[in-house]
């Protein structure tokens, strides 16, 4: 099971992940398949046409050979050489002809379909014209290895003036058809000639290099064209994906342009409508909390005045404490909304200087904070929001640990900030709860000690709005650590 799972993961890594790459690969495979299919059809048509042409030429050639054989066979034996010499002096015929006392061994050319069709057609016609009792040997050979006289003399050894046979030598790689026919005992008529179109008799190559080059260039041009077209078609999807990622970081980002194909326009219009609904929801939430805060001030003040009029000191103290807690919670909820939704434009920030300001503010309150580490370049983000986030984290560390260490560094195409306190830490089972609103894990549960339980929740929301991550853990040597990672890709927002 483990091996199969590993093999699947390995294959998954080989598969391109982007839509552009997958579409280009599918289209390239389709183009190659179409080219292969068209080439197969083209080869089949060429093969059929060649077979028809070769069979027609072979048929006419076989009849000419049969006529030549009948002519020499009709002559007396003693006149045959005389007539052959006269033919040579006159320029010869379309055949190179000799008489031999034995069958000459022929070095055959490699097998090919056209070669087989020619030999079969020639043998068939000659047997039909000359009779099946006549011994007929036919084969193709090359000029450099072809013997013409009693296995001793090669064609290339003959003088060029020997009639028309010189045409057989150019080019030497052209296959030569040799037919040997037994006339009388110990006498063979030897005929050699070229086909009018001998191409394909050597290797039967139906896809020449020129066509392969043409196919390759065609595939390359089609692939480049497909890449440009597919990239153009998928560009709106990239913009939509980027807009969806940026929406979580900047709800006030400009709407998507509604252009392109019908489907893309519909998707962009739906996305813009969703963004408008989210913006209205946030605005309504801010308005609601502001209204609640404002409307509750009057009844809370009225109740506080009435509580002051109570004669029972103990009862009056409890009423006033409850009213202060209620007022604190209302202000804390409103502040949470304001701190999370910060309407400001991102700029280049010197994070080291920003953290140094927070640490210096803590030093003025006689609380010890140590800042270490540097950044190689500024960070692009919202300064007020980040200042609130890191202030909440550092204040939380000082509240529970009385002193803190802040470490800053560039790592993994982003910025890593770690804040460690020297307090008792947080049980692992309770670490997820510290981000819940109004949750404070101190045993006293007394709000007079300060804080509302919203600091880390606000900080995490701001970090997430910058596309980052916030994690917590207990330190190996004691204390609690809050780690923040902010990506520099936020600069694209």
Helices and strands as residue ranges (DSSP letters): H 2-14, H 19-74, H 77-89, E 96-100, H 113-130, E 136-141, G 143-145, E 147-149, E 153-154, G 155-157, G 163-169, E 176-182, E 188-193, H 209-247, H 262-308, H 313-340, E 347-349, H 351-364, E 368-372, E 379-381, H 383-401, E 403-411, E 414-421, G 428-435, G 447-449, H 455-465, E 469-474, E 480-487, G 488-492
